[in-house]
Amino acid sequence: MLGPLMMNRERYNSPSYDMSLLWVVLSLLAFGMVMVYSASIAYADSSKMFGHNSIYFLLRQALYIAVGLVAAVIVFQVPMAWWQKMSPYLFILGIVLLIMVLIPGIGKVVNGSRRWISLLVMNLQPSELMKLFIAMYASDYAVRKASNMHSIKKGFLPMLGVMVFVGVLLLKEPDFGAFAVTASIAFSIMWLGGVNLKVFIAMLGALPLAVFGLVVMEPYRLERMKGFLNPFDDPFDTGYQLSHALIAFGRGEFWGVGLGGSVEKLLYLPEAHTDFLLAVVAEELGYIGVLVVVLLFAWLVIRAFSIAKEAVANERYYAALLAQGIGVWMGVQGFINMGVNMGLLPTKGLTLPLLSYGGSGILANCIAMSVLLRIDFENRRLQKGLQT
């Protein structure tokens, strides 16, 4: 008699969402804030632009995280049914923002790229929000077109047309890194949603040719590729960032030189608090520090796909595809950023999710994690026989 009662009690007293996922996200945000401060202190202190204020980036990152967490709490209250209903409209909003950023006077140019819209207190980067919107739209599309997903004409080509349009807008900025991530999210969801196998294989076969074409079309991408292949051949120009990132990894060895002890962050390594934050982690905390970051991201991706599997078991296919899309987003962007820092991939201009400095990135990442937690929350309520 007591056995079933105890099992029923445990069932209703179990956590209402994935605590391990929440702690991993909070750990990455906290660790990122510490490392952003460490990586940026010399840059902020030496620049008149930031008032020679050594804690300038720390304060702003703390503000971004606070805004992101508030947004995450609000988003968590919204049922997944509403997100599915709004997916097409959010995607249209993303398209409008990507067009707006290309308009002179609206889009802000930094380092030759027009990727930001000034909101006075912060700059909005539409491509960061578009990663979430494309995941939502592709998930909704795959569910709506489930009966046509094996059809090239009715299932695959419409989505391909949409992605080509988004890709053109992103490459106009230019933001090749965001294009690579959004394409990975969309086509992964299409594959998981049941797209024609032959089409998917053909697309994978054409991918190297497409990447090669995009590289040779733009001289700066070709120069980056040359710098990637041999960064120490031109360490003061095309190979500058990568050569200093590799030096940082080399100096860190196994245990690192100690938190705050990086030499490369002393105005040698550009974008040390954004794109190359992992190089500072490697120098200061060594192999162990990098391994911890990799393991935290691995757990995040694993949990995303586990939550998706539970959603499939509950026949919540939109939620399942969206959870997988978020997992692909975090995994692909994290892999690209880490690969660039380690010299495994050419420089892409992508930040490390949840860790690197940046308001739009932190906001989009926090919202995405909140959506993932909401999917898990609804899974657990269904398993308990409660309404979502």
For each residue, the residues with C-beta under 8 A, 3 or more apart:
1: 4 5
2: 5 6
3: 6 7
4: 1 7 8
5: 1 2 8 9
6: 2 3 9 10
7: 3 4 10 11
8: 4 5 11 12
9: 5 6 12 13
10: 6 7 13 14
11: 7 8 14 383 384
12: 8 9 384
13: 9 10
14: 10 11 380
15: 18 19 380
16: 377 380 381
17: 21 22 373 374 376 377 380
18: 15 21 22 303 307 373 376
19: 15 22 23
20: 23 24 299 303
21: 17 18 24 25 300 303 307 369 372 373 376
22: 17 18 19 25 26 373
23: 19 20 26 27
24: 20 21 27 28 296 299 300 303
25: 21 22 28 29 300 354 366 369
26: 22 23 29 30
27: 23 24 30 31 296
28: 24 25 31 32 293 296 297 300 353 354 355
29: 25 26 32 33 65 68 69 354 355 362 366
30: 26 27 33 34
31: 27 28 34 35 293 355
32: 28 29 35 36 61 277 352 354 355 356
33: 29 30 36 37 58 61 62 65
34: 30 31 37 38 259
35: 31 32 38 39 277 280 281 284 355
36: 32 33 39 40 57 58 61 273 277 355 356 357
37: 33 34 40 41 55 57 58 61
38: 34 35 41 259 260 262 265 280 284
39: 35 36 43 262 265 272 273 277 280
40: 36 37 43 44 56 57 58 265 272 273 357
41: 37 38 44 45 54 55 57 58 265
42: 45 46 265 266 267
43: 39 40 46 47 50 57 265 267 272 273
44: 40 41 47 50 52 53 54 55 56 57
45: 41 42 52 53 54
46: 42 43 52 267
47: 43 44 50 52
48: 51 52
49:
50: 43 44 47 53 56 57
51: 48 56
52: 44 45 46 47 48
53: 44 45 50 56
54: 41 44 45
55: 37 41 44 58 59
56: 40 44 50 51 53 59 60
57: 36 37 40 41 43 44 50 60 61 273 357
58: 33 36 37 40 41 55 61 62
59: 55 56 62 63
60: 56 57 63 64 122 357 359
61: 32 33 36 37 57 58 64 65 357 362
62: 33 58 59 65 66
63: 59 60 66 67
64: 60 61 67 68 122 358 359 362 363
65: 29 33 61 62 68 69 362 366
66: 62 63 69 70
67: 63 64 70 71 359 362 363
68: 29 64 65 71 72 362 363 365 366 367
69: 29 65 66 72 73 366
70: 66 67 73 74
71: 67 68 74 75 363 366 367 370
72: 68 69 75 76 366 367 369 370
73: 69 70 76 77 370
74: 70 71 77 78
75: 71 72 78 367 370 371 374
76: 72 73 370 373 374 377
77: 73 74
78: 74 75 82 83 374
79: 82 83 374 378 388
80: 83 84 316 318 319 322 371 374 375 378 388
81: 84 85 388
82: 78 79 85 86
83: 78 79 80 86 87 136 322 371
84: 80 81 87 136 139 140 143 318
85: 81 82
86: 82 83 89 90 136
87: 83 84 90 91 133 136 137 139 140
88: 91 92 137 140
89: 86 92 93
90: 86 87 93 94 133 136 137
91: 87 88 94 95 133 134 136 137
92: 88 89 95 96
93: 89 90 96 97 133
94: 90 91 97 98 126 129 130 133 134
95: 91 92 98 99 165 166 169
96: 92 93 99 100
97: 93 94 100 101 117 124 126 129 130
98: 94 95 101 102 126 127 130 166 169 170
99: 95 96 102 103 169
100: 96 97 103 106 107 117 126
101: 97 98 106 107 114 115 116 117 126 173
102: 98 99 107 114 169 172 173
103: 99 100 106 107
104: 107
105:
106: 100 101 103 117
107: 100 101 102 103 104 114 115 116 117
108: 114 115 116 117 118 123
109: 112 113 114
110: 113 115 116
111:
112: 109
113: 109 110 173 174 175 349
114: 101 102 107 108 109 173
115: 101 107 108 110 125 126 127 173 175
116: 101 107 108 110 123 124 125 360
117: 97 100 101 106 107 108 123 124 125 126
118: 108 123 124
119: 122 123 124
120:
121:
122: 60 64 119 359 360
123: 108 116 117 118 119 359 360
124: 97 116 117 118 119 129 359 360
125: 115 116 117 128 129 358 359 360 361
126: 94 97 98 100 101 115 117 129 130 360
127: 98 115 130 131 170 173 175 178 182
128: 125 131 132 178 358 360 361 363 364
129: 94 97 124 125 126 132 133 360 363 364
130: 94 97 98 126 127 133 134 166 170 178 182
131: 127 128 134 135 178 181 182 185 329 333 364 368
132: 128 129 135 136 326 329 364 367 368 371
133: 87 90 91 93 94 129 130 136 137
134: 91 94 130 131 137 138 166 182 185 186
135: 131 132 138 139 185 186 189 322 325 326 329 368
136: 83 84 86 87 90 91 132 133 139 140 322 325
137: 87 88 90 91 133 134 140 141 162
138: 134 135 141 142 159 185 186 189 190 193 321 325
139: 84 87 135 136 142 143 189 193 318 321 322 325
140: 84 87 88 136 137 143 144 318
141: 137 138 144 145 158 159 193
142: 138 139 145 146 149 189 190 192 193 194 195 317 321
143: 84 139 140 146 193 317 318 321
144: 140 141
145: 141 142 148 149 154 155 158
146: 142 143 149 193 194 317
147:
148: 145 151 154 155
149: 142 145 146 155 156 190 193 194 195 196
150: 155 194 195 196
151: 148 154 155 156 196
152: 155 156 157 196 199
153: 156 157
154: 145 148 151 157 158
155: 145 148 149 150 151 152 158 159 195 196
156: 149 151 152 153 159 160 190 195 196 199
157: 152 153 154 160 161
158: 141 145 154 155 161 162
159: 138 141 155 156 162 163 186 190
160: 156 157 163 164
161: 157 158 164 165
162: 137 158 159 165 166
163: 159 160 166 167 182 183 186 187
164: 160 161 167 168
165: 95 161 162 168 169
166: 95 98 130 134 162 163 169 170 179 182
167: 163 164 170 171 179 182 183
168: 164 165 171 172
169: 95 98 99 102 165 166 172 173
170: 98 127 130 166 167 173 174 175 176 178 179 182
171: 167 168 174 175 176 179 214
172: 102 168 169
173: 101 102 113 114 115 127 169 170 178
174: 113 170 171 218
175: 113 115 127 170 171 178 179 349
176: 170 171 179 180 214 221 348 349
177: 180 181 336 348 349 350
178: 127 128 130 131 170 173 175 181 182 350
179: 166 167 170 171 175 176 182 183
180: 176 177 183 184 332 336 348
181: 131 177 178 184 185 329 332 333 336 350
182: 127 130 131 134 163 166 167 170 178 179 185 186
183: 163 167 179 180 186 187
184: 180 181 187 188 328 329 332
185: 131 134 135 138 181 182 188 189 325 328 329 332
186: 134 135 138 159 163 182 183 189 190
187: 163 183 184 190 191 200 203
188: 184 185 191 192 324 325 328
189: 135 138 139 142 185 186 192 193 321 324 325 328
190: 138 142 149 156 159 186 187 193 195 200
191: 187 188 195 200
192: 142 188 189 321 324
193: 138 139 141 142 143 146 149 189 190 321
194: 142 146 149 150
195: 142 149 150 155 156 190 191 199 200
196: 149 150 151 152 155 156 199 200
197: 200 201
198: 201 202
199: 152 156 195 196 202 203
200: 187 190 191 195 196 197 203 204
201: 197 198 204 205
202: 198 199 205 206
203: 187 199 200 206 207
204: 200 201 207
205: 201 202 208
206: 202 203 209 210
207: 203 204 210 211
208: 205 211 212
209: 206 212 213
210: 206 207 213 214
211: 207 208 214 215
212: 208 209 215 216
213: 209 210 216 217
214: 171 176 210 211 217 218 221
215: 211 212 218 221 222 225
216: 212 213 221 222
217: 213 214 221
218: 174 214 215 221 222
219: 222 223
220: 223 224
221: 176 214 215 216 217 218 224 225 346
222: 215 216 218 219 225 226
223: 219 220 226 227 238
224: 220 221 227 228 238 346 347
225: 215 221 222 228 229 346
226: 222 223 229 230 233 234 238
227: 223 224 230 231 234 237 238 239 240 241 242 346 347
228: 224 225 231 239 242 343 345 346 347
229: 225 226
230: 226 227 233 234 239
231: 227 228 234 235 238 239 240 242 243 246 343
232: 235 239 243
233: 226 230 239
234: 226 227 230 231 237 238 239 240
235: 231 232 239 240 243
236: 240
237: 227 234 240
238: 223 224 226 227 231 234
239: 227 228 230 231 232 233 234 235 242 243
240: 227 231 234 235 236 237 243 244 270
241: 227 244 245 269 270 271 276 347
242: 227 228 231 239 245 246 340 343 347
243: 231 232 235 239 240 246 247
244: 240 241 247 248 264 268 269 270 279
245: 241 242 248 249 264 269 276 279 340 341 342 343
246: 231 242 243 249 250 342 343
247: 243 244 250 251 264
248: 244 245 251 252 262 264 269 276 279 280 282 283
249: 245 246 252 279 282 283 341 342
250: 246 247 253
251: 247 248 257 263 264 283
252: 248 249 255 256 257 282 283 284 285 286 287 289
253: 250 256 286 287
254: 286 287 288
255: 252 285 286 287 288
256: 252 253 259 261 282 283 284 285 286 288 289
257: 251 252 261 262 263 283 284 286
258: 261 284
259: 34 38 256 284 285
260: 38 284
261: 256 257 258 283 284
262: 38 39 248 257 265 266 272 280 283 284
263: 251 257 266 268 283
264: 244 245 247 248 251 268 269 272 279 280 283
265: 38 39 40 41 42 43 262 268 269 272 280 283
266: 42 262 263
267: 42 43 46
268: 244 263 264 265
269: 241 244 245 248 264 265 272 276 279 280
270: 240 241 244 276
271: 241 274 275 276
272: 39 40 43 262 264 265 269 276 277 279 280
273: 36 39 40 43 57 277 280 356 357
274: 271 277 351 356 357 358
275: 271 337 340 347 349 350 351 356
276: 241 245 248 269 270 271 272 279 280 340 341
277: 32 35 36 39 272 273 274 280 281 351 352 355 356 357
278: 281 282 290 293 337 338 341 342 352 355
279: 244 245 248 249 264 269 272 276 282 283 341
280: 35 38 39 248 262 264 265 269 272 273 276 277 283 284
281: 35 277 278 284 285 289 290 293
282: 248 249 252 256 278 279 285 286 287 289 290 341
283: 248 249 251 252 256 257 261 262 263 264 265 279 280 286
284: 35 38 252 256 257 258 259 260 261 262 280 281 289
285: 252 255 256 259 281 282 288 289 290 292
286: 252 253 254 255 256 257 282 283 289 290
287: 252 253 254 255 282 290 291
288: 254 255 256 285 291 292
289: 252 256 281 282 284 285 286 292 293
290: 278 281 282 285 286 287 293 294
291: 287 288 294 295
292: 285 288 289 295 296
293: 28 31 278 281 289 290 296 297 338 352 355
294: 290 291 297 298 338
295: 291 292 298 299
296: 24 27 28 292 293 299 300
297: 28 293 294 300 301 330 331 334 353
298: 294 295 301 302
299: 20 24 295 296 302 303
300: 21 24 25 28 296 297 303 304 327 330
301: 297 298 304 305 327 330 331
302: 298 299 305 306
303: 18 20 21 24 299 300 306 307 372
304: 300 301 307 308 323 324 326 327 330 372
305: 301 302 308 309 323 324 327
306: 302 303 309 310
307: 18 21 303 304 310 311 323 372 375 376 379
308: 304 305 311 312 319 320 321 323 324 327 375
309: 305 306 312 313 320
310: 306 307 313 314 376 379 383
311: 307 308 314 316 317 319 320 323 375 379
312: 308 309 315 316 317 320
313: 309 310
314: 310 311 379 382 383
315: 312
316: 80 311 312 319 320 375 378 379 382
317: 142 143 146 311 312 320 321
318: 80 84 139 140 143 321 322
319: 80 308 311 316 322 323 375 378 379
320: 308 309 311 312 316 317 323 324
321: 138 139 142 143 189 192 193 308 317 318 324 325
322: 80 83 135 136 139 318 319 325 326 371 375
323: 304 305 307 308 311 319 320 326 327 372 375
324: 188 189 192 304 305 308 320 321 327 328
325: 135 136 138 139 185 188 189 321 322 328 329
326: 132 135 304 322 323 329 330 368 369 371 372
327: 300 301 304 305 308 323 324 330 331
328: 184 185 188 189 324 325 331 332
329: 131 132 135 181 184 185 325 326 332 333 353 368
330: 297 300 301 304 326 327 333 334 353 365 368
331: 297 301 327 328 334 335
332: 180 181 184 185 328 329 335 336
333: 131 181 329 330 336 337 350 351 352 353
334: 297 330 331 337 338 352 353
335: 331 332 338 339
336: 177 180 181 332 333 339 340 345 348 350
337: 275 278 333 334 340 341 348 350 351 352 353 356
338: 278 293 294 334 335 341 342 344 352
339: 335 336 342 344 345
340: 242 245 275 276 336 337 343 344 345 346 347 348 350
341: 245 249 276 278 279 282 337 338
342: 245 246 249 278 338 339
343: 228 231 242 245 246 340
344: 338 339 340
345: 228 336 339 340 348
346: 221 224 225 227 228 340
347: 224 227 228 241 242 275 340
348: 176 177 180 336 337 340 345
349: 113 175 176 177 275
350: 177 178 181 275 333 336 337 340
351: 274 275 277 333 337 355 356 357 358 361
352: 32 277 278 293 333 334 337 338 355 356
353: 28 297 329 330 333 334 337 356 361 365
354: 25 28 29 32 362 365 366 369
355: 28 29 31 32 35 36 277 278 293 351 352
356: 32 36 273 274 275 277 337 351 352 353 361
357: 36 40 57 60 61 273 274 277 351
358: 64 125 128 274 351 361 362
359: 60 64 67 122 123 124 125 362 363
360: 116 122 123 124 125 126 128 129 363 364
361: 125 128 351 353 356 358 364 365
362: 29 61 64 65 67 68 354 358 359 365 366
363: 64 67 68 71 128 129 359 360 366 367
364: 128 129 131 132 360 361 367 368
365: 68 330 353 354 361 362 368 369
366: 25 29 65 68 69 71 72 354 362 363 369 370
367: 68 71 72 75 132 363 364 370 371
368: 131 132 135 326 329 330 364 365 371 372
369: 21 25 72 326 354 365 366 372 373
370: 71 72 73 75 76 366 367 373 374
371: 75 80 83 132 322 326 367 368 374 375
372: 21 303 304 307 323 326 368 369 375 376
373: 17 18 21 22 76 369 370 376 377
374: 17 75 76 78 79 80 370 371 377 378
375: 80 307 308 311 316 319 322 323 371 372 378 379
376: 17 18 21 307 310 372 373 379 380
377: 16 17 76 373 374 380 381 388
378: 79 80 316 319 374 375 381 382 388
379: 307 310 311 314 316 319 375 376 382 383
380: 14 15 16 17 376 377 383 384
381: 16 377 378 384 386 387 388
382: 314 316 378 379 385 386 388
383: 11 310 314 379 380
384: 11 12 380 381
385: 382
386: 381 382
387: 381
388: 79 80 81 377 378 381 382
